[in-house]
């Protein structure tokens, strides 16, 4: 599989992402985050859920990934706005390329989730 750059508009995403708040409670219930866990938000979009996890659950680390550089920039701004940049990392990464990632073959996450 070849690397592909995805482009998403954060403004269009916010206009059309009304489903994110609706899914937050069910996702967090299923995820059941525990203090001091490291969790990956695969396809983090604008970082709303990434920042919420870090702020409300006292997680050790939250890594938000998205294939769109524009969305990762929006996520970084959300993380900073929420004051959780010390425990959040937002990176451009296409989850379809797991075998090529710096995380391949390593158990660095307690949980990985996606609502994308």
C-alpha positions in Angstrom: 0.0 0.0 0.0 1.4 3.4 -0.9 1.4 6.4 1.3 -1.4 8.9 0.5 -1.9 12.4 1.7 -5.5 13.2 2.8 -6.9 16.7 2.9 -9.9 17.6 5.1 -11.2 21.0 5.9 -11.5 21.5 9.7 -14.3 24.1 9.0 -16.3 21.6 6.9 -15.6 18.9 9.5 -17.0 21.0 12.4 -20.1 21.8 10.3 -20.8 18.2 9.5 -19.4 16.4 12.6 -22.6 16.6 14.7 -22.3 12.8 15.3 -19.1 13.2 17.4 -20.8 14.5 20.6 -23.6 11.9 20.1 -21.0 9.1 20.0 -18.8 10.4 22.8 -20.7 8.8 25.8 -21.1 5.4 24.1 -17.5 5.3 23.0 -16.1 6.3 26.4 -18.4 3.7 28.1 -17.0 1.0 25.8 -13.5 2.3 26.1 -13.6 2.6 29.9 -10.4 4.6 30.1 -8.4 4.2 33.3 -6.0 6.6 34.9 -2.4 6.3 33.7 -3.4 4.5 30.5 -2.0 5.4 27.1 -4.7 5.6 24.4 -4.6 6.2 20.7 -7.5 8.1 19.0 -7.2 6.8 15.4 -8.7 9.4 13.1 -8.9 12.1 15.7 -10.4 14.8 13.5 -10.4 18.1 15.2 -9.2 16.6 18.5 -12.4 17.2 20.5 -12.5 13.6 21.9 -8.7 13.4 22.2 -8.6 16.5 24.4 -11.7 15.3 26.4 -10.0 12.0 27.2 -6.9 13.7 28.5 -8.8 16.3 30.5 -11.4 14.2 32.1 -9.7 10.9 32.7 -6.2 11.7 33.9 -4.6 9.6 31.2 -0.9 9.2 31.0 -0.9 10.0 27.3 -3.3 10.3 24.5 -2.1 10.2 20.9 -4.4 11.6 18.3 -3.7 10.5 14.7 -5.2 11.6 11.5 -4.2 11.2 7.9 -5.0 14.9 7.2 -2.4 17.5 8.1 -5.1 20.1 8.3 -7.1 18.1 10.9 -4.0 17.4 13.0 -3.3 21.2 13.1 -7.0 21.7 14.3 -6.5 18.9 16.9 -3.3 20.6 18.2 -5.2 23.8 18.6 -8.0 22.1 20.5 -5.5 20.3 22.7 -3.8 23.6 23.5 -7.2 25.3 24.1 -8.1 22.7 26.6 -4.7 22.9 28.3 -3.8 19.3 27.9 -0.8 19.5 25.6 1.5 18.0 28.2 -0.3 14.6 27.8 -1.5 14.8 24.2 0.4 14.3 21.0 -1.3 14.9 17.7 0.4 13.4 14.6 -0.2 13.0 10.9 -0.5 9.3 10.3 -2.6 7.1 8.0 -3.8 4.2 10.1 -3.9 2.0 7.0 -0.1 1.9 7.2 0.2 0.3 10.7 2.9 -2.1 9.6 5.1 0.9 8.7 4.5 2.9 11.8 6.9 3.6 14.6 4.5 1.6 16.8 4.5 -1.6 14.7 5.1 -4.6 16.8 5.2 -2.7 20.1 2.6 -2.7 22.8 2.7 1.0 23.5 -1.1 1.6 23.8 -3.5 0.3 26.4 -6.3 0.9 23.9 -6.8 2.2 20.4 -10.2 3.5 19.3 -11.8 5.2 16.3 -15.1 6.9 15.7 -14.0 7.9 12.2 
